[in-house]
Amino acid sequence: MNLSFDLLLDTCGLLCPEPVMLLHGAVRDVSAGGVIKVIATDPSTSRDIPKFCQFLGHELISSSEHDDHYIYFIRRG
């Protein structure tokens, strides 16, 4: 899936809770409706990022796993 995005957040090599903490900060850097692409290597993001989106009202457009990398597209609510 090749989606366009406004901001790339590379959290590879970081462990919980750092990817979600960085995402929380990155959300402030895009306008409402803006899309953030997150790349992570921590498997716990597959649980944490959907919960983050649900709790804070952001849309998880897609999530996928490729070669030990977790890819998320999130639209700011």
Buried (B, 14 or more C-beta within 10 A) or exposed (E): EEEEBBBEBBBEEBEBEBBBEBBEEBBEEBEEEBBBBBBBBBEBBEEBBBEBBEEEEBBBBEBEEEEEEBBBBBBBE
